[in-house]
Every structure is written in C-alpha cells, then in structure tokens.
Amino acid sequence: MSLSQTNQKANTRTEQQTQTKEKERHQHLTKPSDTRECPNCHAKIGKTSEFCPQCGHKLVGYCTFCGAPMGRNETECEECGMPAAGVACPKCGTLNVRSFCRHCNEPLTKLAVKAIEKAKQDPKVQKAAALMDKAAELEQKMERLRSGKPLKKTVPDEPVITEADKLVMAMLGTKVEEKAAPKTETVENTESLEQLEAEYQSVVNDINSTLASMVPPNGSTPQEQFGFYSAQKVAIEATRKVISLTTQRVRSGWVCNFCSCWHNKPSECAEPWHGGTWQYEDITVKTLVDETYTTYKYE
C-alpha cells in the first residue's frame, strides 16, 4: 500500500465518519414518509434536507455553519455572521454551507481556524502526524529497494558566491572555484525489503487506529461533528514536520593557509593575505507544510 493510498484511506475514513449521520437520514428516501415538498418550487425532496436540491431554498431553522437558531428567511446568521446562502471557497471556488470546504477542506470561518489551532494541540493529532511522516520515510526506502537501485544522497550545487565574496577572496589570494555539478553519494542499506514492509504495515495500522479513536464530544450537533473531523484532518497535515527532505551543501567556515586554523570568515585570521580554503558541510533541508489559509473574508 503506497503512502498516497494510506493518506487517501485516512481521509476517506474521516469523511465517512463525518457523513455517517447524513447518510443514515437519507438512505430511505424512496419511502413516501421520508419525502416532502419544497415550499418554494414544490419538488419532492428528502424529509431531512437542509436545502432544496432543485431551487436551493433553505428548509431549516438554524445556521448550517454554526448550528445557531436562525429563521428560514434570514439572510445572515447573527451568531457567526455567515450568509444563509453559503459562500464560495476562496481557494477552489466550491459553494459551501459548512465551516470547511467540502471539496478542499479549506477553513471558511474564524471558528474553523480556531478549531484547527485547538486540534493541533491534541496528542492524537500529533501522534497521527508523526506516524504519517514515518510512513513517508519508509515508503521512500521501499521504493528504492523495489527498483533495485542503491540508496543515494544527492548533494546540490555549492551555494552561489556573491561578487563581494569574490572580490574579498581575490584580495586574500583565495582561489574562486567554479560551481561543481551535483554530487551523488551511495548510502549502504542495512534493512531488507521484508523488514521495511512489516514496519510500514505496523505504522499504517497505528495510523488507522489513531484516526478511529478521534471522535467528537457526546451530544455534538451535525455541524459540530463536521467541523471536528475537518479540523482534525487539516491539523494533522499542518502538524506534520515535513513534506520533503533534500540535502544541500552549505559553507561552514574558512581554513587559512597561515596557521591552518578554522575561521568563520577570512577577516578573523591574523594574516589573511596568505589565503585559505572555504569549508562546506552537507545539511538536510526540510520543506514544511504550508499553513496559509484563504479563509472567507467577511464583507
């Protein structure tokens, strides 16, 4: 099972939990007792529908964003300020009547953003995020082994030397070398594919178990349940440490020819005119998850 499939399965699980009650209320719509007539367009609709699927007329006396009491003819909720007709997600354009976008899960209200920040403090969310990072690492290792290729670490080009650096180095007699092509180093793998697969499956089981243990408080309204699961899902992605790892070579110091001492820069040497050599080291660079939300803006 690939990581993408694992994440997809995890997302599907939370969505299914969110929609369970909705499905239960609509699963017997073929029965006459479970249908009614829209007062606006007179179409046959589900007895528990919040909006008419034909004309979009609101059929409930509460805000679909926060659950506060709201008249059917009111255009804006006095509690949360959201419009009864719904809002278009500023990220993907999908029309929504909930606090999170039903297509991309973007938070659409201030309460939704607060729910995410609260969820990020949940130990279960933090555990799920760490497990997903671990699964990603294991999947990368397994893919390399299955391909029959050795594990390799690629070192990108050396950092760009500015014109000012070149001038100082020329004055000090330090040789300015041209940028070398990226280097690739082979890393010995000490784990077998069977070991990695077993560990990966164990991590996947832990992920599913952790996600299944995340449930909203007893007595939560459908709106609160939807917001809970959506906030947990967004918080997990936001809590994950990285989405990619790369190795880069960075300048770490300067060794002078005068006394072969290590300096942070040439000017620290007593006689820098003898020249010297810049030293470099490899570091792992983490690309973090983007937490920039395009929350719906109140008019």
PAROFI-26178 format. One record per atom (N, C-alpha, C, O): residue in one letter; z, y, x. Coordinates in steps of 0.2 Angstrom, whole numbers, plus 2048, in hexadecimal, padded with zeros to 3 digits. Atoms other than C-alpha are relative to their C-alpha. Layout:
<pts>
AZYX
...
</pts>
This chain:
<pts>
M8007FA804
M800800800
M800806804
M804807809
S8007FA7FB
S7FB811808
S8058057FD
S8088047F8
L7FB7FB802
L806820808
L7FE8047FA
L8028067F6
S8037FC806
S7FA8297FC
S8027FC7F9
S8037FF7F4
Q7FF804806
Q7FC81B7F0
Q8088007FE
Q80A8007F8
T7F9800801
T80F81B7F2
T8028067FD
T8068067F8
N7FF7F9803
N81082E7EF
N7FD8007F9
N8018037F4
Q802800807
Q80582B7E0
Q8047FC7FB
Q8057FE7F5
K7FB804804
K81081E7D9
K8068037FF
K8098037F9
A7FA7FD801
A81F8287DC
A7FF8067FB
A8038077F6
N8017FB804
N8178377D3
N7FF7FD7F9
N8018007F4
T802803806
T81182C7C5
T8077FE7FC
T8087FE7F6
R7F9802802
R8238257C3
R8048067FD
R8068057F7
T7FD7FB803
T82A8367C0
T7FD8037FA
T8008057F5
E8037FE806
E81D83B7B4
E8017FC7FA
E8017FE7F5
Q7FF805806
Q81F82C7AA
Q8078017FD
Q8088007F7
Q7F97FF803
Q83282F7A9
Q8008077FC
Q8038077F7
T8007FA803
T82E8417A4
T7FD7FF7F9
T7FF8027F4
Q804800806
Q82283C796
Q8027FA7FC
Q7FF7F97F6
T7FE806804
T82B82C790
T8018027F8
T7FF7FF7F4
K7FE7FE807
K833835781
K7FA8027FC
K7F98017F6
E8057FD803
E82383E77D
E7FB7FA7FD
E7F97FA7F8
K804806802
K81982D77C
K8037FD7FB
K8007FA7F6
E7FD804805
E826825772
E8008047F9
E7FF8007F4
R8007FC806
R825833765
R7F98007FD
R7F88017F7
H8077FF803
H812832764
H7FD7F9800
H7F77F87FE
Q8038067FF
Q80F81F766
Q7FE7FD7F9
Q7FA7F87F9
H801803806
H80F81C753
H7FC8057FB
H7FD8057F5
L8037FB804
L80482A74D
L7FB7FE7FB
L7F98027F7
T805802805
T7F881F744
T8047FF7F9
T8007FE7F4
K7FC801807
K80681D736
K8008077FD
K80180C800
P8007F9804
P80582A728
P806804800
P80680A800
S7FA7FD800
S81782D729
S801804807
S806809807
D7FF7FD7FA
D81583373B
D7FB806801
D7FA808807
T8057FA7FF
T807840738
T8028057FB
T8068047F6
R7FF7FA805
R80785172F
R7FA804801
R7F6803805
E8057FC800
E7FC85F72C
E801807803
E807809802
C7FF7FA7FD
C7FA86E736
C8008067FB
C7FB8067F7
P8007FA805
P7FF87E72C
P7FB805801
P7F98097FD
N8057FB7FF
N7F2888734
N7F87FE7FF
N7F58017FC
C807803801
C7E287D735
C7FF7FA7FC
C7FA7F87FA
H7FF806804
H7E886E72A
H7FD7FA803
H7FB7F57FF
A8028077FD
A7E3861737
A8057FC800
A80B7FE800
K7FB8057FF
K7EC851738
K803800807
K7FF7FF80C
I7FD7FF7FA
I7F8852746
I8067FB800
I8097F97FB
G7FA8047FF
G80784874D
G8068047FD
G80780A7FD
K7FA7FD803
K81884B744
K804804805
K807808803
T7FC7FD7FB
T820850754
T7FD805805
T7FF80780A
S8047FC7FB
S81285A75C
S803807800
S80580A7FB
E7FD7F97FF
E81886B763
E7FA8057FE
E7FC80B7FC
F8057FB802
F807873761
F7FA7FB7FD
F7F97F57FE
C806804803
C7F786E757
C7FB7FF805
C7F9804808
P8058017FB
P7EB866762
P7F98037FE
P7F4803802
Q8067FE802
Q7DD86D758
Q7FF808800
Q7FA80A803
C8007F8800
C7E1880756
C805803805
C805809806
G7FB7FD7FB
G7F0882762
G8068037FC
G80A806800
H7FA7FD804
H7FC888754
H8067FD802
H8077F7803
K7F98037FE
K80E886759
K8047FE7FA
K8048017F5
L7FD804806
L81887A74E
L8077FF801
L80A7FC7FC
V7F98017FF
V82987B755
V804806801
V80180B802
G7FC7FA800
G838887754
G804801806
G80A803806
Y7FC7FF7FA
Y83D887766
Y7FA802806
Y7F4800805
C8047FE7FA
C83688D777
C7FE7FA804
C8037F6806
T8028067FD
T82C87F77F
T801800808
T8017FB80B
F7FF7FF7F8
F830886791
F8077FF801
F8097FB806
C7F98017FF
C84388778F
C8047FD7FB
C80A7FB7FC
G7FD804806
G84787F77E
G8058057FC
G8088027F7
A7FC7FB804
A85088F778
A7FD8017F9
A7F78007F8
P8037FF806
P84E892765
P7FB806800
P7FC80B803
M8057FB800
M83F89C761
M7FB7FF7FA
M7F97F97F8
G804800807
G8368A0750
G7F87FE802
G7F6800807
R8068027FF
R82589874E
R7FB806801
R7F5805804
N8047FB800
N81D8A974C
N801805806
N7FE80A807
E7FF7FC7FB
E8258B175B
E7FC7FF806
E7FA7F9807
T8058017FA
T81A8B476A
T8037FF807
T7FF7FE80B
E7FC8007F9
E8278B5778
E8077FE7FF
E80A8007FA
C7F9802800
C8378AC77B
C805805803
C804808808
E7FB7FB7FE
E8468B877C
E8047FD805
E807801809
E7FC8037FB
E84F8AC787
E7FD800807
E80080280C
C8038007FA
C8438A9795
C7FA804801
C7F7805807
G8057FC800
G8358B5791
G7F97FD801
G7F4801801
M806803800
M8278A9791
M7FC8007FA
M7FF8007F4
P803800806
P8198AA785
P7FF7FA7FC
P7FE7F57FF
A800806804
A81889E776
A7F97FD801
A7F97F6801
A8078037FF
A80589B779
A7FF7FD807
A7FA7FA808
G8018037F9
G80889578B
G7FD805805
G7FB80A803
V8037FC7FA
V80289B79C
V7FC7FC804
V7FD7F6804
A8058037FC
A7F48977A7
A804800807
A80680580A
C7FD8017F9
C7FA8907B8
C7FD804805
C7F6804805
P8037FC7FC
P7F789D7C5
P7FC7FC806
P7F97FF80A
K8038047FA
K7F288F7D2
K7FA7FC7FE
K7F57FC801
C806804802
C7E68847C8
C7FD8027F9
C7F87FF7F8
G8037FD806
G7E388D7B8
G8027FC7F9
G7FF7FE7F4
T7FE804806
T7EA87F7AC
T8058047FB
T80A8077FD
L7FB7FD805
L7F288679C
L8067FB7FF
L8057F57FE
N7FA803801
N80488179A
N8058037FB
N8058097FA
V7FB7FD804
V81288278E
V8077FD802
V80C7FD7FF
R7FA8037FD
R81F87A79A
R802804806
R7FD809808
S7FE7FC7FA
S8288817A9
S7FD7FE806
S7FD80280B
F8048027FA
F81E8777B5
F7F97FF7FE
F7F87FC7F8
C807802802
C80B8757B5
C7FF7F9800
C8017F5804
R801807801
R8068657AE
R7FA7FD804
R7FA7F7804
H8068037FC
H7F78637BA
H802800807
H8017FB80B
C7FE8007F9
C7FE8697CB
C807801801
C809801807
N7F98007FF
N81086A7C8
N803807803
N809807805
E7FE7FA7FE
E81187C7CD
E8068037FC
E8058037F5
P7FA7FD804
P8228857C7
P7FD8067FD
P7FA80A800
L8037FA803
L81D8927BA
L8058057FD
L80380A7FB
T7FB7FB802
T82E89A7B6
T805801805
T8057FD80A
K7FA7FF7FB
K83D8A17BF
K8047FA800
K8077F8805
L7FC806801
L8478937B8
L7FE7FA804
L8027F6807
A8038067FD
A83B8867BF
A801801808
A8037FC80B
V7FE7FF7F9
V83D88E7D1
V8077FE802
V8087FB807
K7F88027FF
K85088D7CF
K8017F9800
K8057F6804
A7FF807800
A84F87B7CA
A7FE7FD806
A8017F8808
I8028037FA
I8458777D9
I805801806
I8077FC80A
E7FC7FE7FB
E8518807E5
E8077FB7FF
E80A7F9804
K7FA804802
K8608767DC
K7FE7F9802
K8027F5805
A8028067FE
A8568667DE
A8007FE807
A8017F9809
K8008017F9
K8548687F0
K8067FF803
K8077FC809
Q7FA8017FE
Q8668677F2
Q8037F97FE
Q8087F7801
D7FE807802
D8678567EA
D7FF7FB805
D7FA7FA808
P8018057FB
P86B8487F6
P7FA7FB7FF
P7F77F8804
K805805802
K85F83C7ED
K7F9803802
K7F5800804
V8067FD7FF
V8518497EF
V7FF800808
V7F97FE80A
Q8008007F8
Q85584B802
Q7FE7F9803
Q7FB7F8807
K8018077FD
K855838804
K7F97FE7FE
K7F67FB803
A807802801
A8448357FB
A7FC804804
A7F7801807
A8057FC7FB
A83C843806
A8007FD807
A7FB7FC80A
A7FF8037F9
A84383B816
A7FC7F9800
A7F97F7805
L803806800
L83D82A810
L7F8800800
L7F57FC803
M8087FF800
M82B83080C
M7FE802807
M7F8801809
D8027FE7FA
D82A83881D
D8007FA805
D7FC7F9809
K8008077FC
K82F827825
K7FA7FC7FE
K7F77F9802
A806804802
A82281F81A
A7FA802803
A7F57FE805
A8067FD7FD
A81582B821
A7FF7FE807
A7FA7FC809
E8008027F8
E81A827833
E7FE7F9800
E7FA7F7805
L8028077FF
L819814830
L7F97FF7FE
L7F57FB801
E807801802
E808815827
E7FB802806
E7F67FF807
Q8047FF7FA
Q80181E836
Q7FF7FB805
Q7FA7FA808
K8008057FB
K806811842
K7FD7FA7FD
K7F97F7801
M803806803
M800803836
M7F8801800
M7F57FC802
E8077FF800
E7EF80B835
E7FD7FF806
E7F77FD807
R8028017FA
R7ED80C847
R8007F9803
R7FB7F7806
L8008077FE
L7F27FA84A
L7FA7FC7FC
L7F77F87FF
R805803804
R7E67F483C
R7F9801802
R7F57FD802
S8067FE7FD
S7D87FD844
S7FE7FD807
S7F97FD809
G8018037FA
G7DB7F4854
G800805806
G7FE80380B
K8007FA7FB
K7DC80585D
K807801803
K80C800800
P7FA7FF7FD
P7EA80886A
P8038077FD
P80080B7FB
L7FD7FA802
L7F7815865
L7FF806805
L80080480B
K8027FA7FB
K7F282686D
K8038067FE
K8048087F8
K7FD7F9801
K7F983786F
K7FB805803
K7F9805809
T8047FB7FE
T7ED845870
T803807802
T80780A7FE
V7FE7F97FE
V7F185587A
V7FB8057FF
V7F6805803
P8057FB801
P7E8864874
P7FE804806
P80280380B
D8027FB7FB
D7E087287F
D807803802
D80B8047FE
E7FA7FC7FD
E7ED87B88A
E7FF8077FC
E7FA8097FA
P8007F9803
P7F288C882
P7FC805803
P7FB805809
V8047FB7FD
V7E789B884
V804805804
V809807802
I7FD7FB7FB
I7EB8A6893
I7FD8077FE
I7F78087FE
T8027FA802
T7EA8B888E
T7FD804806
T7FE80280C
E8037FC7FA
E7E08C5899
E806803804
E80580380A
A7FA7FD7FC
A7F18CD89E
A8037FA804
A8057FB80A
D7FE8067FC
D7F78BB8A4
D7FB7FF806
D7FE7FE80B
K8058017FA
K7E78B98AE
K801805805
K80080480B
L8007FB7FB
L7E98CA8B6
L8067FF805
L80680080B
V7FA8017FC
V7FB8C78BB
V8007FA805
V8027FA80B
M8018067FC
M7F78B58C1
M7FB801806
M7FC7FF80C
A8057FE7FA
A7E88BC8CC
A804804805
A80380380B
M7FC7FC7FB
M7F48C98D4
M8047FC804
M8067FD80A
L7FB8047FD
L8008BB8D8
L7FD7FA804
L8007F7807
G8038067FC
G7F38AF8DF
G8007FA7FC
G7FF7F57FF
T800806804
T7F58A38D1
T7FA7FE7FD
T7F68027FA
K806802802
K7E68998CD
K7FF7FF7F8
K8047FC7F5
V801800808
V7DF89B8BB
V7FB7FA7FF
V7F57FB801
E804806801
E7D988A8B6
E7FC8017F9
E7FF8037F4
E803800807
E7CC8888A8
E8037FB7FC
E8077F67FE
K7FD804805
K7D2880898
K7FD7F9801
K7F77F8801
A8028077FF
A7D186D89A
A7FF7FD7F9
A8027FF7F4
A801803806
A7CB86288C
A8067FC7FE
A80A7FA802
P7FA803802
P7D885A881
P8017F9803
P7FC7F5804
K7FF8067FD
K7E084B889
K8037FB7FB
K8067FD7F6
T7FE806804
T7E483A881
T8047FB804
T8027F9809
E7FC8047FC
E7F2830887
E8027FA7FB
E8037FA7F5
T7FE806804
T7F581E881
T8077FE800
T80A7FE805
V7F9802801
V80681987A
V8007F97FF
V7FD7F67FA
E800807801
E80B80787B
E8047FF7FA
E8098027F8
N7FD802806
N81080086A
N8047FA801
N8017F5803
T7FB8067FF
T81F7F486A
T8017FD7F9
T8057F87F9
E7FE803807
E81F7F0857
E7F97FC7FE
E7F47FE7FF
S805804803
S8147E384E
S7FE8037FA
S8028067F6
L8027FE806
L80A7E683F
L8047FD7FA
L8068017F5
E7FB803805
E8157DA835
E807804800
E8098057FA
Q7F97FD800
Q8257E383A
Q7FF8077FD
Q8038097F9
L8017F9803
L81D7F4835
L7FF7FF7F9
L8028037F5
E801801807
E8177ED824
E8077FF7FD
E8088017F7
A7FA802804
A8287E6820
A805806800
A8088077FB
E7FC7FA800
E8317F6825
E7FD8057FB
E8018087F7
Y8047FC805
Y82480081B
Y8027FE7F9
Y8038037F5
Q7FE803807
Q8277F580B
Q8078027FE
Q8098047F9
S7F97FE801
S83A7F880D
S8018077FE
S8058097FA
V7FF7F9801
V83880A80E
V7FD8027F9
V8008067F5
V8037FF806
V82C80A7FF
V8057FE7FA
V8068027F5
N7FB803805
N8398007F5
N8068057FF
N8088077FA
D7FB7FB800
D84680D7FA
D7FE8067FC
D8028097F9
I8037FA803
I83B81B7F4
I8007FF7F8
I8038047F5
N801801807
N8388137E3
N8078007FD
N8088027F7
S7F9801803
S84B80F7E1
S8038077FF
S8068087FB
T7FD7F9800
T8508217E5
T7FD8047FB
T8008087F7
L8037FC806
L8438297D9
L8037FD7FA
L8048017F5
A7FD803807
A84981D7CB
A8078027FF
A8098037F9
S7F97FE801
S85B8237CE
S8008077FE
S8068097FC
M8007F9802
M8568357CA
M7FF8017F9
M7F98007F6
V8007FF807
V85A8387B8
V8038077FE
V808809801
P7FD7FA803
P85D8487AE
P8077FF7FD
P8097F97FB
P7F9801803
P86F84B7A7
P7FF7FE7F9
P7FA7FF7F6
N800802807
N873843797
N8008057FB
N80380B7FC
G8017FA805
G86E84D788
G7FB805801
G7FB80A7FD
S8057FB7FE
S860856790
S7FB8007FB
S7F97FB7F8
T8057FF805
T85385D785
T7F97FE803
T7F97FE809
P8068027FC
P841858788
P7FD805805
P7FA80480A
Q8027FB7FB
Q83E869790
Q8037FF806
Q80180080C
E7FC8017FA
E84C86679C
E7FE7FA804
E7FE7FA80A
Q8038067FC
Q8468557A0
Q7FA801804
Q7F97FF809
F8067FE7FC
F83585B7A4
F801804806
F7FF80280B
G7FE7FC7FA
G83C8687AF
G8047FD805
G8027FE80B
F7FC8047FB
F84885C7B8
F7FB7FC804
F7FC7FD80A
Y8048047FC
Y83B8507BD
Y7FB804804
Y7F980280A
S8057FC7FC
S82E85D7C2
S803803806
S80080480B
A7FC7FD7FB
A83B8667CC
A8027FB806
A8017FD80C
Q7FF8057FB
Q8408567D5
Q7FA7FE804
Q7FA7FE80A
K8068027FD
K82E8527D9
K7FE805805
K7FC80480B
V8027FB7FC
V82A8637E0
V806801806
V80480280C
A7FB8007FA
A83B8637EA
A7FF7FB805
A8017FC80B
I8018057FB
I8378537F2
I7FB802805
I7FC80180B
E8057FE7FC
E8278597F9
E802806804
E80080680A
A7FE7FA7FC
A82F86A7FE
A8067FE805
A80680180A
T7FA8027FB
T83E860807
T7FD7FC805
T8007FB80A
R8038047FB
R832855811
R7FF804806
R7FE80A806
K8007FC7FA
K83385A823
K7F9802802
K7F8808804
V8067FE7FE
V82185A827
V7FA7FC7FC
V7FC7F87F9
I806803803
I80F856821
I7FC7FD805
I7F77F9804
S8048027FB
S808853832
S803801807
S807806807
L7FD7FF7FA
L80D851844
L7FA801806
L7F57FC805
T8057FF7FB
T802857853
T804801807
T80A804807
T7FD7FF7F9
T806858866
T7FC805803
T7F6805804
Q8047FA7FD
Q80286886F
Q804801807
Q80A800808
R7FE7FE7F9
R80486D882
R802807800
R7FD80C7FF
V7FE7F9800
V80E87D884
V803801807
V8057FD80B
R7FD7FE7F9
R813887894
R807800800
R80A8037FB
S7F8801800
S825883899
S803804806
S809805806
G7FD7FD7FA
G82788C8AA
G7FB801805
G7F57FF805
W8057FE7FA
W81F8928BB
W8047FE806
W80A800807
V7FD8027FA
V8238898CB
V7FC804806
V7F6804807
C8037FC7FB
C8208958DA
C7FF7FC807
C8027F7808
N8018037FA
N8198918EB
N805802805
N8057FF80B
F7FB7FD7FB
F82689B8F4
F8067FB801
F8077F9807
C7FA8057FF
C83588F8F1
C8007FA7FB
C8057F67FB
S801805805
S82E8838E4
S8058007FB
S8087FB7F8
C7FB800805
C83B8898D8
C7FC8017F9
C7F78047F8
W8027FF807
W8398898C5
W8028077FD
W8088087FD
H7FF7F9803
H83789A8BC
H7FD8007F9
H7F87FD7F8
N8037FF806
N83489F8AB
N7F9804800
N7F58037FC
K8067FD7FF
K8278AB8B1
K800803807
K80580380B
P8017FE7F9
P8208B18C2
P804806803
P807806808
S7FC7FB7FE
S82A8C18C2
S8077FF802
S80A803806
E7F98037FE
E83A8B78C4
E8007FE807
E8067FD80A
C8008037FA
C8358B18D5
C801806805
C7FF80C804
A7FF7FB7FB
A83B8BB8E5
A7F9803803
A7F9809805
E8067FE7FC
E82A8BB8ED
E7FA7FC7FC
E7F77F77FE
P805803804
P81D8B78DF
P7F9800803
P7F57FD800
W8077FF7FE
W80E8BC8E9
W7FE7FA804
W7F87F9806
H8028067FD
H80E8AB8F1
H7FD7FB7FB
H7FA7F67FD
G803804806
G8088A48E0
G8047FB7FE
G80A7FA800
G7FC806803
G80D8958D6
G7FC7FD7FB
G7F67FE7FA
T804804804
T8088898C9
T8048007F9
T80A7FF7F9
W7FD801807
W80C88A8B6
W8017F97FE
W7FD7F4800
Q7FE806802
Q81487B8AF
Q8007FF7F8
Q8018047F5
Y801801808
Y81187389D
Y8047FA7FE
Y8057F6802
E7FD806803
E819867892
E7FD7FF7F9
E7FB8037F6
D803802807
D81485E882
D8068007FB
D80B7FE7FC
I7FB7FF805
I81D862872
I7FD7FD7F9
I7F67FE7F9
T803802807
T81B85B860
T8018057FB
T8068087FA
V8007FA804
V816868854
V8007FD7F8
V7FC7F97F7
K7FF802807
K81B865841
K7FC8057FC
K7FE80B7FC
T8037FC805
T81086C833
T8047FF7FA
T8057FA7F7
L7FC801806
L81C870825
L7FD8017FA
L7F78037F9
V802800806
V81A86F813
V8008077FD
V80580B7FF
D8017F9802
D81487F80B
D8048017F9
D8037FD7F4
E7FC7FF806
E8218867FE
E7FF8067FD
E8038097F9
T8027FA803
T8188957F8
T7FE7FE7F9
T7F97FB7F8
Y802802807
Y8188947E5
Y7FD8067FD
Y7FE80C7FF
T8047FB804
T80C89E7DA
T8038017F9
T7FF8007F4
T7FC800807
T8198A07CC
T7FD8057FB
T7FA80B7FE
Y8027FB805
Y8138A87BC
Y803806800
Y809807801
K7FD7F97FF
K8158BB7BD
K8018037F9
K7FC8037F5
Y7FF7FD806
Y81D8C37AE
Y7FD8077FF
Y7FC80A804
E8047FA801
E8138D17A6
E805806800
E80380B7FF
</pts>
